Amino acid sequence: MSISAGTYTRDELQRIIKAYDVRGVVGEDITVPFVRDLGEAYGELLRHEGETNLSIGYDMRPSSPELAQAFAEGAAARGLNVDIIGLASTDELYYAAGSRNSAGAMFTASHNPAKYNGIKLCRAGATPVGQESGLREIINYLVEGLDDLDVEPGNITSSDILSDYAQHLRELVDLQNIRPLVVAVDAANGMAGLTVPEVFRGLPIELKPLYFELDGTFPNHEANPLDPKNLVDLQKFTPEVGADIGLAFDGDADRCFVVDEKGQPVSPSAITGLVAKRYLATNPGAKIIHNLITSRAVPEIISENGGTAIRTRVGHSFIKATMAETGATFGGEHSAHYYFADFYNADSGIIAALHVLAALGEGTQQLSQLMAEYTRYAASGEINSTVADQCAATQAVLDAFADRIAEVDELDGVTVSLKGTPAWFNLRASNTEPLLRLNVEAPTKTEVDHLVEEILGIIRN
């Protein structure tokens, strides 16, 4: 029986089907019947577009296999042939969608706590699906219902593409001739525990694993490396085991955070600068994308190496769309998402890590020495404040800084450049919560701390 009109309301769906993906609490928002219906709605969308194939992957959360099967049944009911690739990282699912030219669905809630699950959708070739590119139509199908379809149901099969995916990544970044490296990796009980050993296979790398057991209850710490408390174990572990570098992944392994041989965090902006320089060495004059909260060192490095820096809003859908529109070679975000034209314009934490390992292994410097070139300013990181009226709070900050403002940019929130200094700050309202997000950069940590204190004092009072 297909979806009946009135089964779902638009309000309840918009709480679960967000701007870029589907996400909610398992058993409350995310249930097997709902996911089956969602699969049928996505199958109908794809069928109208002439698509016939769908690849499905899932992470290590306890609910993921059952939900993936339900989604597959829904999509197959609309005539799609579905292949379930099983346990996978999100970028492995993108590899499936890109290499097979099939649509994709990845069951993961990324770095969210264990009670959550969700779905990241893409079209053939790993093209992302967001509110403006399919999710709104899916909501319409669920609200308005679907008629029974007189078509032969599609087949549901399963396959294992892990070794093919790993081989593809090794072909993208050549590490065969680097010096031997000791690499500490905190998989946070997420999918990197499965993918990293396969990707590193045969390379001159001695892997020092931390929390590689797949466990979607996250018994050791949350799988969110951007939160400093979740880096503490890797920061201690890396120098303890004599590693040259430490890598921390989120739950679905599409983000990677780096610490140096001393256990000190390396800014994702610095990683963006390093990878950009590597691409510009082999692609002279290439376009490189960075979002507006990356360090100003990033466009400086791109320009110094003959590239064209393109600035975008925060968010993977903006980065991917801009890459497709401009033909950019690489893109980086300060959230440790990195995007690659030679990987279907999709993001991959492990590809970024491979580039850092290649740069480190091609020379004799320690990572802390290597990264000094790319770390030019101090930054606050993103600081959230709960604010009932984000617009009023933002305006209060602008008023207080009126005589110090050199320029205000409204590409995404407000980015304020200050007179007589390279210092700047950005204030952005959350689309889904009553939060105002602050990022500050300045030449020194002292300057950053003073600006943060002043701005938060205005916002929170």
N, C-alpha and C positions, 0 to 999 in steps of 0.2 A: 504494500500500500504506500503510495507516495505521500508527500507532506500535505496536510489539509490546511486550508486558509484559516487563520485565527489560532493556530497552534502556538504561535509566538507573537509577542508584541514588539514593535519597533524599539520602544524604550529599553526593554530587557536585553534585546540583542545588541544595542549600541553600547551597553555596559560591558559586554563580553567581546564583541567584534570591534577592536580598537582601530587606531589610525593605520597601523601597519601589520597587525596580526590578530590572532584570536587568543585570549588569555583569561583565565579565571580559576576559581577554586574547584578542585575535583569533587564531584558528588553534589555540588551546589550549582555552580555555573556550568561546569564541564561534566556532562553525563554521557553514557553510551548512546542513548536514543538521540540526544541532541547532536552528538558528533556524527552519527549515521546520517541524520538529516542534513547536516552541514556538508558531508561528503556528497550527498545527492545534489544539493544546491550547487556545489562547485562543479560537479560532473555536468550539470545542465549548462552552466556558464561555458565550460570548455567545449561541450558538444556543439553549442551554437557557434563557437568560434572555429569549428572544424578540427579540434584536437581529439585524438583518439587514445593517447597513452598518458599514464600518470605513474610517477615513482613516489613511494612513501618511505620515509625513514623515521626512526624514533630514538629518543634518548633513554637513559637508564632509570627514569622515574617508574615506580611500580605500576602506575596506571597506563603508561604509554603503549605497551603492546596491544592491550584490549581496545584502547581508543583508536589506534592505527587500523586495526582489523575492522572496526565499525565504520570508519571513514572509507576504507577500501570497499566495503559492501555497498555503501551509499553511492559512491562514484560508479561502481560497476553496474548498479541498477540503471544508470543512465547511459549505459553502453560503452563506458571506458574500459580499456584493458589496463589493469593495475599490477604493478610489480612492487612488492614490499622488500626493501633492501635491508630491513632489520635494524639492529643497533647501529647508529651512525652519528657523526658530528653533523652540524648544520651545513658546513661547507662540503661534506661528503655528499649530502643530498643535492647541493647545488651542482656538484660534479656530475651526479646522475642526470639531473635535468639538462645540464649543458652538453655533456658528451652524447646523450641519447636523444637530445632535442625533444624531451618530454616535459610535461608539466610536473610540478612537485609539491609535496606536502611534508613538512617536518614537524613531528610532535615533540615539543619541548617548551618549557617555560624559562629557558636560559638560566639566568642567575637567581630567579625567584625562589622562595622557600619551597619545601617539599610538598606542601598541600596544593600547590598550583600546577597546572599544566596548560598547554596552549598549542597553537598551530601556526607555523610560518608557511605561507603559500607562495608559489612562483609559477609562472607560465613556462612553456618550452624555451630552452636556452637560458634558464635561471633568471628570467625577467621578473622583478618583484611584483607582488600584488598588494595594493593598498586601497584605501577608501575610494580614491579617484580612479582606480584601475581594476576594479572588480569586487571589492568587499561590499560596496553599496548595492551592487546588483545581487550579490548573495543574500544580503539582508532582505531585499525585495522579494526574492524567491521564497525565503523562509516565512515572511509575513503573509504573502499573497497565496502561497501554496503552489504545488506542482501537480499537473495532471499525470495520470498513469501514462506510461510511454510504451508504445508497441514496438519495442526494439529488442534484439537479442542481448541479454546481459553480457557485459564484458568479462574477461577472464581475470582471475586473481592468482598471481604467481609470486614466487619469492626468489631472491638471488643475493649473492654476496659479492660486493664490488670493492671491498676494502683494499685489496692488493692492487687493483687497477687504479684506484684513487691515489694511493700512496706512490705508485710508480709515476703517475702524471705529475704529482707535486715535485718529485725528485728531478723530473725533466724540466720543470719550470725554473728551478734554482739549483745550479750545479755545485755540489759540495764534495765531490769525489776527491779533489786535490787539495783540500784544506788541511791545515795541521790538526792533529788529534785534539779534540775538545772534550772536557768533562761538563755535562749539561744536567743541572738539577731541574726537575719538572714537578710542579704541584698541580695535579689533575683535579684536585678538589672533589674526588670521587665521581667526577663527571666523565664525559665521553673522550677526553684527551687520554684517559687511561687505556682506551682501546686503540685510538688512532696514532698516538705519538710513537709507540714502539714499532708499528708497521712502517710509518714514514721514515723513521731513523734507521731502519734495517739496512745493513750493508754500508752505512756511512761511517767515517772515522770519528764516531761519537760514542763516548761512554755515558750511558744514561743513568742518572741517579733519581729513581722514582720516589715520589711522595704522594700518598693517598691515591693510588691507582686502582683500588678496588671499586668497581662500578656499584654505586649505592645512591639512589635517588633520595634517600633521607638525609644525606649530607651530614654524616656523624662527626666530622672533624671541624669543619667550618663552612660557612656559606660559599657558594661557587661564584662569588662576585669579586674579582681581583682589584676593582677600582676602589673598594672600601679598604682603607689601610689595615683594619684589624684582620682582614683575611689574607694579608701578605706576610704577617708576622712569622708564621711557621717557615715559609720559604726564605725569608730574610735570615733566619737563624740557620736553616738547613744548608743553604748554598755555601757559605764559608766553612761550615763544619765538615762538609764532604769534599772540600777543596775544588769546588766547581768553578769553571770559568765564567758561567752565566747561570741565571735562574729564570725559568719561565713559569708563569701562572696562567691557567686557562679558566674560563667560566664553564658553566655546566654543559653547554652544547658545543664548546670548544671553538666558537667563531670569534672570540676575543682572546688576545694574548697580552699579558703584562710582563715586563722584563725587570729583573734586578741584576746588578753587577756582581762581580766576584766578592765584593765586600758586603753584599746583601742590601745595598742601597737601591731604592727604586729609580728606574729610568723613565722619564716622562714619555708618554705616547707621542707627544709632539716631536721629541727628539728622535724617536723611532721613525716617525713620518719623514723627518728631514733626511735621515740616513737612507731610507729606502728610496726616497725621491732622487737623491744624488746618484744612487746605483742605477736607477732606470734612465736618468739623464745621460749617464756615461755611455749607454748603448742606444739611446733614442734621443739624439741631440734635438733641442728645441721642443721637446714634448710638453704637453699640457698636464699639469699635476693639480689635483683638487685637494683643498683643505677646508674644513669647516671653520666658522667664524670664532670659535673658542680655542682653536689651536694657537700655539705660541706664534708671535710675530717673527720668531726665528725661522719658521717654516717658509713663508713667502720670500724671506731674505735668502735662504739657502737655495730655493728653487731659482730665483733670479740670478744669483751668483754662479749657478751651474748651467745657465743658458736656457732654462725652462720658462714656461708661462704658468704663473700661479692663478688658479681660479678659486674664488672664495664662495662657499655655499652656506645655506642654513644647516642647522644641526639635524641629523637624522638620515638613516640609510636610504630612504626612498629618494631624498633630494640628491644625495651623492650619486646613487646609481643612475638616476634620470639625467643628471648633469654629465656624467661620464658618457652615456649613450649619445647625448646631444652634441658634445664637444669633441668626442674622440680622445678623451684624456687617457693617459697610460696608467695612472695610479691615483689613488685617493686615500687620505687618512683623516681620522677623527680623533679628538682628544679623549674619547671614550675607549680607545684601543681597538676600534674597528678599522680594518684596512682593506681596500678594494683594489682589484687587479683586472685590467683590461684583458690580460692573457688568461684570466680565469673567469670568463663570461661576465665581466664587470661585477662579479660577486665578491663578498668579503670572506676573508679566511685568516684566522689567527696564526695558524701554523705556517702559511706562506710568508707572512711577515717575520715570524721567528726564523725561518730558513734564511731569509735575506740577512738578518742580523748575524746569524751563525756564519754565513758565508763571508760577510765583511770582517768579522772577528777572526775567522780561521785563515783568511788570506794574508793577514799581517802578523805582527809579533806583539802588538800592544795588548794590554789588558782592557777589558770592556770599559772600565771607568775612564781610562785614558782615551779610548776611541770615541766615546760619547761626548767628551768635553767640547768638541767642535760644534755639536748640535744643541748644546744646553747653554743658552745665552741670557736667559731671564729667569726670574723667580715667579712662581705661580701659586695661586691659592687652591687650585682644584675647585670642583663644583660644590657650592654650599647652598643648601636648601633652607628656606624659611617659610613657615606656614603663615599665609597672609590672606585675609578675607577679600581685600580689594587690591589686586596686583597692580592695576593701573594707577591708583592713587599713591601706592607706595613707590612705584617707579618715578612718578612725577615729583614726589617729595625729594627723592634723591637728586633728580635733575635740577630742581630748584636750589638745593643746598650746594650743588657743585657749579652753579651757573657761571660764576666768574672764573672758573678754572677749566672750563670745557673748550677744547680746541675744535672738536667735531663730534657730531652724533650721527650714528648710522643705524637705520631701522630695518635692516635686512631680516633680522630675527631677534625680537625684543629690541633693546637699545644697546648699542656698543658705543661707549664714551671714551674718546681719546682726550688726554689731558694736556694742557699747555706746558711747554718747556721740558717734557720728559717723554720717554717711550711708553710710560704707564698707560694702561687702559683697563676698563671693566665692562662686563656685559651683564645685563639683567634680562632674563627670559621667564615668562610665565609658563607653567606647566599646562598642557592641553587637557589633562585629565584630573588634576588634583589642585587644591588651593595653595600651590607652592610658587614661590618666586626663587629662581635659580641665579646665583651670583658666581661669576668667574672674574678673577683679578690677576693681572700680570704687571710686573714692574721690574726695574733693573736689580733690586735687592729684596731679600726676604723681609727686611725691616720695613721697607716701603709698602710691600704687599700687606703685611700685618696691620700697618696703620690704616691703609685704605679699607681693608676688610672690617676693622673695628668701627670705623666711621660710618661706612655704608650700612652695616648690620644694625648699628645703633639707630639709624634713621628708619630702616625697614621695620624693625621689630618693636619700635616705640610708636 
